Amino acid sequence: MNNDGEWVLLQEALNLAGNMKPGTFSYHVRANHVRVKEGTGTRNQKYYVPDILKLKNLRRERTGGYKQGQWRDNPVFSSSFEPAQEEDMEAIVDISIRTFHDTNVTPIEKRIAWLRQNRETFFVVRNNEGKVAAYASLFPTTKLSAIELILTSQIRVGDIPPAEIAPFTPGQTINLYIMALCVDPSLIGYAKRACGARLIRGLFEFFLDLAKRGVEIDLIAARSRKGDGLRILRQLGIPQVPSVVSGMSIFAVRVAESGIPLIMEYKDLLRRWREQQQTFVRFNTPPE
């Protein structure tokens, strides 16, 4: 140990933590599980011994010895996908600022106004402590022109008036713009991948639920210049199309023309909903 007795350099910290891998230890540092004393460079940073020992003991209590796949049961990684609440907007904006490295993101008040217009425009992934670890925001609209203006950077997403947000109404055709797909940038490794996967799975389930409710989607579109956003959009299966905005990748699909698996399942469920509606009308129409 160093002279002060309570702080150690990285290699000794890893040893004290039970030969923990540097990437795992780095996660716990970023999550403020272990306090750091800044040095003249990253190699000279020192770590607080009591925190390290506490982390080691907690790890031992939880695992009793590591088993393959056991990381999924860790509170950091287990998660749920659900509609966001107004009180989640502060955490959503915080993730947005840290993801895009820009404090000039859409403010909390505007996001709440959108949410009040349609309660299914924001979704969050929570860890089992209830903290927001990722989020998705959607812009449903009956006006295709509004999405075209966003895709070509003629208007900013933050300029969307709340009145432009359409409800998800059975039998009504809408266009859907994916405004943001963000995972907390402080997450790394398994935690980040687990949250991203839960976000994708949740969106899949939501799109299919819209079909079961008879909500007809004409166009799904999005754009991104960030690595995580690009990866998630590609995993959703939305095809990339030519972009007129430098450095910006555009994704768009016409539902009626698409053969990608998610869209095909959506169309099959929507077809069943229509058949059920026709059957209901037929059996509830009085004879002439």
PyMOL commands that set and color helices and strands:
alter all, ss='L'
color gray80, all
select helices_A, chain A and resi 10-16+22-30+42-44+49-63+70-73+86-100+108-117+144-151+157-159+162-164+189-212+227-236+255-257+261-284
alter helices_A, ss='H'
color red, helices_A
select strands_A, chain A and resi 7-8+36-37+46-48+79-83+122-127+132-141+173-183+216-224+240-241+249-254
alter strands_A, ss='S'
color yellow, strands_A
deselect
rebuild
show_as cartoon
